[in-house]
């Protein structure tokens, strides 16, 4: 590959033609958008969801292969990545984990079962991907792993504190995995969304959406396509020297102080 900036084909570096990727969580919203972006870039997909019909619908829509699996279960994940090896062979190139559903509730209101379930949904899939998929990718000469994180990992968001705790752990895991698997040419990165509309969660009212948009510097909520575009970048050769990082995709809201304006305006 040429390192002469004047001769590099940057558009070609964005393509994923012939490479195989596992997408965990392919339902409506971000998961579906990720599948669309990767498919358009020429990737081969293994579409994984806990619901068989959802996995099959995504596979049919984006020309992939369907697999139903519990992404918090080690045996199921072993089977998924073994299938990826069979289907993709030497072209197995990476994993995107979109799974991570918030279970709303005040910290003290969540019982042990709810607490464990929340941490399982946010953190355990990322751990299993790291333990089970990364060594397979390293054995093939490298690859890229992207975790979909959350702004809640960086700043406190009421009623989803434990969701944020789990996602903060995912950020730390990605940094550690990037360090550990770097010699094997496996890259780990996190995309950290802010408030995303149509992301598969409970719809918000127009009034709430208006308040969200007013709080965001870009004056709009994010879309699944906003997240999918950054995932595509991180999986591609354009991001070949990017690893161990968290990329906020939040319209800038994560960099704003909650304090009211105090400095005098210039006249």
Secondary structure as GFF3:
##gff-version 3
##sequence-region A 1 267
A	DSSP	alpha_helix	10	14	.	.	.	ID=ss1
A	DSSP	beta_strand	20	24	.	.	.	ID=ss2
A	DSSP	alpha_helix	30	40	.	.	.	ID=ss3
A	DSSP	beta_strand	44	49	.	.	.	ID=ss4
A	DSSP	alpha_helix	52	62	.	.	.	ID=ss5
A	DSSP	beta_strand	65	68	.	.	.	ID=ss6
A	DSSP	alpha_helix	74	88	.	.	.	ID=ss7
A	DSSP	three_ten_helix	89	91	.	.	.	ID=ss8
A	DSSP	beta_strand	92	97	.	.	.	ID=ss9
A	DSSP	three_ten_helix	107	109	.	.	.	ID=ss10
A	DSSP	alpha_helix	112	119	.	.	.	ID=ss11
A	DSSP	pi_helix	120	124	.	.	.	ID=ss12
A	DSSP	alpha_helix	125	128	.	.	.	ID=ss13
A	DSSP	pi_helix	129	133	.	.	.	ID=ss14
A	DSSP	alpha_helix	134	139	.	.	.	ID=ss15
A	DSSP	beta_strand	143	148	.	.	.	ID=ss16
A	DSSP	three_ten_helix	151	153	.	.	.	ID=ss17
A	DSSP	alpha_helix	161	181	.	.	.	ID=ss18
A	DSSP	three_ten_helix	182	184	.	.	.	ID=ss19
A	DSSP	beta_strand	186	193	.	.	.	ID=ss20
A	DSSP	beta_strand	196	197	.	.	.	ID=ss21
A	DSSP	alpha_helix	206	215	.	.	.	ID=ss22
A	DSSP	beta_strand	222	223	.	.	.	ID=ss23
A	DSSP	alpha_helix	224	235	.	.	.	ID=ss24
A	DSSP	three_ten_helix	237	239	.	.	.	ID=ss25
A	DSSP	beta_strand	245	249	.	.	.	ID=ss26
A	DSSP	three_ten_helix	253	255	.	.	.	ID=ss27
###
